[in-house]
């Protein structure tokens, strides 16, 4: 038999979270709680794409709904994202500590993403705001070759007594990451160990750097254009005026 703790209401969890947060602040720890306004967890491209990717994890489908409830009611009292790792505190029957490890994006996969998106992202602002073409969005979000982690690229642990591979506290933290990406989308790149500036740096890299000039004989000069279109070209006039006069030329006398 498992020693399950009694159910704790949302109001009790919030009060408990507030007390724990006050204790940690006194110890000098800075907390970053996940605050959801309403029922929508994520509203931007990056946040929604993270949550959509999470919901592809069919093995965890029975745990995700509880996670959504927990993150919505403010149970994620602290969430910190660093390269390759997420740490969090979640209020349940007690305050539980969660750790999530995310493997770095393989170099060849990141290089392919940059190459395929070359020339399609014009600025850092455009990148972080998720203002892309449909093709770029699909490339970044591809389940196998995109930026978001597959289940095999994520591992996690929680201090709660739940034996399940993903408990509701871990699920709440994973959704909390999506909410945090709404505010700071660059954290996704940090989490996956890549430099988001490289998507901008490679813009236009696949475009030709120079164009071949046409053969000399195939270039029409101003005089040629004038002859073809039967018009006087300014360039032709200037060229004629610039030519030196013959040395034997004598000025014409005015008629009497």
Buried (B, 14 or more C-beta within 10 A) or exposed (E): EEEEEEEBEBEEBBEBBBEBBEEBEEEEEEBBBBEBEEEEBBEBBBBBBBBEBBEEBEEBEEBBEBBBBBBBBBBBBBBBBEEBEBBBBBBBBBBBBBBBEBBBBBEEBBBBBBEBBBEBBEEEEBBBEBBBEEEBBEBBBBEEEBBBBEBEBBEBEBBBEBEEEBBBBBBBBBBBBBBBBBEEBBBBBBBBBBEBEBBBEBBEEEEEEEEEEEEEEEEEEBEEEBEEEEEEBEEBEEEEEEEEEEEEEEEEEEEE
